């Protein structure tokens, strides 16, 4: 490893180390203040107070909001339902973290989608080439949509949740956002998601037991007309999070196993101990109910398993797209992001972003190298300037 690359890796270790770094090359770390704010949740941490914050995506006018969630313990799962996979309840201790106020919208996700064409241009003009020395800072951008009318079937209003992407694509989105901002973002674990949804409640829904009030808080099969709706139009939970019980179902990191809770020790667990690291291609866990869900499937403890064979059943390509699903069952699948408060190494962060199975990596590489679908490129805070340089080069032709 040359000295330049070693220095760069060291810099990214500082930038992506979490909230323990109070400043970086981009300025003060967002979400950390020196004094508590009496008007909002202020969570004491080592170097100040965690607070909610807005963040603009560099190179755009698009922004997103992150909500500070205090740490605590809770009972994950349901003691009052016979639904598969929700019992026995497990006790989990959760460290403070930030989570998206809304599901990731088309306005945000389209910033990521445009990178396929950008990376193609970088390759054509010899800009920011990916090498073995710097590939840790590369992401794979999703291929262009085979049939845009399908993915945008509910419309592509910028404030609607982005849908129909694979879990792998959602994870690459979080890597892109992390490398662009210098803050570590990822998908939530199941425990983090349910803890944030409950907001210190132990009822069926974060607003209480029974679904009579669900229409005020969620888009589900009774009121959605089976189409995704603008985020944030329903009432939030006690921590200010919207659409936790409906609209788009949300990817989390875990593999789905109906018996997972039964395999865990009967004691207080941390979120890593409760996390089911994937060992199979599918099923993975989806949380939060959706526009297609019955009220019982929108509960805080409700779990949904993905089936990649069904989700990819209409994809005409071979291999199937690792970034997009082509099935009606995917039109309600989206995600929201978290930012942990605890620092981990750059190598550990990579585990949360990358394809976690060889079969996914093979499909991605084949689609890029043999079929020219999807592209790989470097991401850092200088990416917006490089995109402008590319535009100038294209304009000069």
Order of alpha helices (4+ residues) and beta strands (2+ residues): alpha-beta-beta-beta-beta-beta-beta-beta-beta-beta-beta-alpha-alpha-beta-alpha-alpha-beta-alpha-alpha-beta-beta-alpha-beta-beta-alpha-beta-beta-alpha-alpha-beta-alpha
